Amino acid sequence: MPNPKPLMPTSSGPDQANSAVQSALRTLDAEGSGISAIVAALEGSLGSAFAAVVDLILVAKGRVIVTGLGKSGHVARKIAATLASTGTPAFFVHAAEAGHGDLGMITTDDVIIALSWSGEQPEMKNLVNYSSRFAIPMIAVTSNAGSSLGAAARIVLELPRAREACPHNLAPTTSSLMQAAIGDALAIALLEGRGFTALEFANFHPGGKLGAMLKFVRDIMHTGDAIPVKPLGARMSDALVEMSSKGFGCVCIVDTGGEIAGIITDGDLRRHMRPDLMTALVDEVMTRNPRTIPPSMLATEMLDTLNSSKPAVTVLIVAEAKKPVGIVHVHDVLRAGVA
């Protein structure tokens, strides 16, 4: 049989393209109105409930169990992932699966966050009853505080009603974004409440672009014999050989105790260019008290240091207890995928 011809996208004229853009703008306007409504609500009655939720989770001994169905379930998964990655142990339990054994994942030390825009999903009944039976605090995220879910919850985050971006006001669009937004707001409030640092964040994000951005200087620095080093009292001819062989465009000068006394860079060579430069001592040419960085610094911070240095530098000595333990070039940062 002959192969069917592949379907080709139909060409769209200016009118059709403009129609699509206008549709997108209406969608974003509707969803933006939903976010604005949450902001206004947080400045009112929703604010006290939100603060109570943060306090409840901060003192909880267990984890945060996030649950929902349908689009609310998808948002619940995202909220659980965001909480877990920002210092609040959390995982998702499907509300319908809870009654088929997954309730065993939930302990009396946990806190439940249940998402349902209407608050009237019968599939949540088993989970709601379980919460009540074992006095597990439940937080309802809904647009109807008077719903069965809202009535069963210890705290209700009642989101303001907003029109869906769907022209039929049916497909969860604005409502899903509002649920995700309140989840993000909760995760960041908890992060700040715990004093969760970038270094702790790095422990949970070792892979991908985030992992690269959260590498430490010690992960990318050159060590050992790769570090260009010469002692005080060495001749510039020896220093120049060291600079050339190591390829960093600089040489670190150390005292008799191995502590950093100065650095010689290509710029120093140009500033001190004279006939007898090669026979001069490094002490005469070096820049004293050079800027160094610790191996525990994040690579992103190192990149900021390089970018903000005046005059501009492309390499930094890594030091511990005033002794050189490594060297990092801006190219090392770029190869690590930090920038």
C-alpha positions in Angstrom: 0.0 0.0 0.0 1.3 3.5 -0.8 2.4 5.5 2.2 -0.2 8.1 3.1 0.9 11.7 2.6 1.9 13.4 5.8 -0.5 16.0 7.1 0.9 19.5 6.5 0.0 22.5 8.6 -2.4 24.8 6.9 -1.1 28.2 6.1 -2.6 31.0 8.1 -3.1 34.4 6.8 -2.8 37.7 8.7 -6.4 37.6 9.9 -6.0 34.1 11.3 -2.7 34.9 13.0 -4.2 38.1 14.5 -7.2 36.0 15.8 -4.8 33.6 17.5 -2.9 36.4 19.2 -6.1 38.0 20.3 -7.2 34.7 21.8 -3.9 34.3 23.6 -4.2 37.9 25.0 -7.8 37.2 26.2 -6.6 34.0 27.9 -3.7 35.7 29.7 -5.9 38.6 30.7 -8.4 36.3 32.3 -5.7 34.3 34.1 -4.0 37.5 35.2 -7.3 38.6 36.7 -7.3 35.4 38.7 -3.9 36.1 40.1 -4.9 39.7 40.9 -7.9 38.4 42.7 -5.7 36.2 44.9 -3.5 39.2 45.7 -6.5 41.1 46.8 -7.8 38.2 48.9 -4.5 37.7 50.7 -4.7 41.4 51.7 -8.0 40.5 53.3 -9.4 37.3 55.0 -7.3 34.9 53.0 -4.2 36.3 54.5 -4.9 35.1 58.0 -5.8 31.6 56.8 -2.6 31.5 54.7 -0.5 32.5 57.7 -2.2 29.8 59.8 -1.3 27.2 57.2 2.3 28.2 57.1 2.5 28.0 60.9 0.8 24.6 60.9 3.2 23.1 58.4 6.3 24.6 60.0 5.6 22.8 63.3 4.4 19.5 61.8 6.6 16.6 62.6 5.8 14.7 59.4 5.3 15.5 55.8 2.9 17.4 53.6 0.5 15.1 51.7 -0.9 16.9 48.6 -3.9 15.4 46.9 -6.4 16.2 44.2 -8.2 14.8 41.2 -8.3 15.8 37.5 -6.6 19.1 36.8 -6.4 19.8 40.5 -4.5 16.5 40.8 -1.9 17.6 38.2 -1.5 20.9 40.1 -1.2 19.0 43.4 1.7 16.9 42.0 3.5 20.1 41.0 2.9 21.7 44.4 4.2 18.6 46.2 7.3 18.6 44.0 7.9 22.3 44.6 7.5 21.9 48.4 9.9 18.9 48.5 12.6 20.8 46.5 12.4 23.8 48.7 12.9 22.2 52.1 9.4 21.0 53.0 9.1 17.1 52.8 6.1 16.4 50.7 4.6 13.9 48.2 1.4 13.4 46.2 -1.3 10.9 46.9 -4.0 10.4 44.3 -7.4 11.0 46.0 -9.1 8.1 44.2 -6.2 5.7 44.9 -6.2 6.6 48.6 -9.1 4.3 49.3 -7.2 1.4 47.7 -4.3 1.2 50.1 -2.5 4.5 49.6 -4.0 5.8 52.9 -1.3 3.7 54.5 1.2 6.3 53.3 -0.3 9.0 55.5 0.7 9.1 59.2 -0.7 11.0 62.1 2.3 13.3 62.1 1.5 14.5 58.5 -0.5 17.4 57.2 -2.9 17.0 54.2 -3.4 19.7 51.5 -6.5 18.8 49.4 -7.2 20.6 46.2 -10.7 20.8 44.7 -12.1 23.9 43.0 -15.7 22.9 43.8 -15.0 21.1 47.0 -17.5 18.5 46.1 -15.6 15.5 44.8 -17.0 12.2 46.1 -13.7 10.4 45.4 -12.2 12.3 48.3 -14.6 10.9 50.8 -12.3 8.1 52.0 -9.4 10.5 52.5 -11.5 13.0 54.3 -12.9 10.3 56.6 -9.3 9.0 57.3 -8.2 12.5 58.2 -11.0 13.0 60.6 -10.7 9.5 62.2 -7.0 9.9 63.0 -7.0 13.7 63.6 -4.7 14.4 60.8 -4.9 18.2 60.0 -6.3 18.9 56.6 -6.1 22.1 54.6 -8.6 22.6 51.8 -7.7 24.7 48.8 -11.1 25.4 47.2 -13.3 28.2 45.9 -16.2 27.1 48.1 -15.5 27.1 51.9 -19.0 25.9 52.5 -18.5 22.7 50.5 -18.2 19.3 52.1 -14.4 19.5 51.7 -14.3 23.0 53.2 -16.5 21.9 56.1 -14.2 18.9 56.9 -10.9 20.9 56.8 -9.1 22.4 59.7 -8.1 25.4 57.6 -9.6 26.6 54.3 -7.7 28.5 51.7 -10.8 29.9 49.9 -9.7 31.1 46.5 -11.8 33.9 45.0 -14.1 32.7 42.2 -12.8 33.8 38.8 -14.0 33.2 35.2 -12.1 30.5 33.3 -10.2 31.6 30.3 -12.2 29.0 28.3 -14.9 30.9 26.4 -17.4 28.4 27.7 -16.2 29.0 31.3 -15.7 25.2 31.6 -12.1 24.0 31.0 -10.0 24.5 34.1 -7.6 27.3 33.1 -7.7 30.3 35.4 -8.7 28.1 38.3 -5.7 25.8 37.7 -3.3 28.7 37.5 -4.7 30.1 40.8 -4.2 26.8 42.5 -0.6 26.6 41.3 0.0 30.2 42.3 -1.2 29.7 45.9 0.9 26.6 46.0 4.0 28.5 44.9 3.3 31.2 47.4 3.0 28.6 50.2 6.2 26.9 49.2 8.2 30.2 49.2 6.7 31.3 52.5 7.8 28.0 54.0 11.2 28.3 52.4 11.7 31.7 54.0 10.2 30.6 57.3 12.7 27.7 57.5 15.6 29.9 56.4 16.2 27.5 53.5 19.5 28.5 51.8 20.8 28.1 48.3 23.4 25.6 49.6 20.6 23.4 50.9 18.7 23.9 47.6 21.8 22.5 45.8 21.5 19.2 47.7 18.1 18.6 46.1 19.1 19.7 42.6 22.3 18.0 41.6 21.3 17.5 37.9 20.4 19.5 34.9 20.8 23.3 34.5 19.9 23.9 38.1 22.6 21.4 39.2 25.1 23.2 37.1 24.2 26.6 38.6 24.5 25.1 42.1 28.0 23.6 41.6 30.6 24.7 44.1 34.0 26.1 43.1 35.6 23.0 44.5 33.7 21.0 41.8 35.3 22.8 38.9 38.7 24.1 40.1 42.1 22.9 39.0 44.2 21.5 41.8 47.7 20.1 42.6 50.4 20.6 40.0 47.9 22.4 37.7 48.2 25.5 40.0 50.8 28.0 38.8 52.9 28.8 41.9 56.3 30.3 42.5 58.0 31.4 45.8 59.0 34.9 46.8 62.5 35.6 45.6 62.1 33.7 42.4 63.2 35.4 39.2 60.7 36.6 36.7 62.1 34.3 34.0 61.1 31.3 36.1 57.7 32.9 36.8 57.1 33.4 33.1 57.9 29.8 32.3 55.4 28.7 35.0 52.7 31.0 33.6 53.3 29.7 30.1 53.3 26.0 31.0 50.2 26.1 33.2 48.2 28.3 30.7 46.2 30.4 33.1 47.9 33.7 32.3 49.0 34.2 35.9 51.2 32.8 38.6 50.5 32.7 42.4 53.4 33.9 44.6 53.7 32.3 48.0 55.9 33.0 51.1 58.0 30.5 52.9 55.0 29.2 54.8 53.1 28.5 51.6 50.7 31.4 52.1 49.6 33.6 49.2 51.8 36.8 49.1 50.7 38.0 45.6 49.9 37.3 42.0 51.5 38.1 38.7 49.2 38.4 35.7 49.6 39.3 32.0 48.6 42.8 33.0 51.4 43.0 35.6 53.9 42.0 32.9 52.7 44.8 30.6 52.9 47.4 33.4 56.4 46.4 34.3 57.8 45.8 30.9 61.5 46.8 30.8 64.8 45.4 29.5 65.8 43.7 32.7 62.3 42.3 33.5 63.4 38.7 33.2 66.1 39.1 35.8 64.0 41.0 38.2 62.5 39.3 41.3 58.8 38.4 41.4 58.5 40.5 44.6 59.0 43.6 42.5 56.3 42.8 39.9 53.6 41.0 41.8 50.3 42.5 42.9 50.0 42.0 46.6 46.9 40.8 48.5 45.2 39.4 45.4 41.5 38.6 45.5 40.9 34.9 46.3 37.7 32.8 46.7 37.0 29.8 49.0 36.3 26.4 47.5 32.9 26.4 49.2 31.6 29.3 47.1 28.9 28.6 44.6 30.1 28.7 41.0 27.4 31.3 40.2 28.7 33.5 42.9 32.2 33.2 41.5 30.9 34.2 38.1 29.3 37.3 39.7 32.7 38.0 41.3 34.5 37.8 37.9 31.9 40.0 36.2 32.0 42.7 38.9 35.8 42.8 39.2 37.4 46.1 38.2 39.6 45.8 36.3 38.1 42.7 34.7 39.7 39.4 35.5 39.2 35.9 34.0 40.9 33.8 36.6 40.8 33.5 40.4 43.0 31.7 42.9 41.1 29.4 45.3 42.4 29.6 48.8 42.0 28.0 52.3 43.8 29.3 55.3 45.6 31.8 53.0 47.1 28.9 51.0 46.3 28.2 47.3 44.3 25.0 46.9 43.0 25.6 43.3 42.6 27.9 40.4 39.5 28.6 38.3 39.2 30.2 34.9 36.0 31.7 33.5 36.1 29.0 30.8 35.8 26.4 33.5 32.5 28.0 34.7 31.2 28.1 31.1 32.1 24.4 30.5 30.3 23.4 33.6 27.1 25.0 32.2 26.8 27.6 34.9 26.4 30.6 32.5 
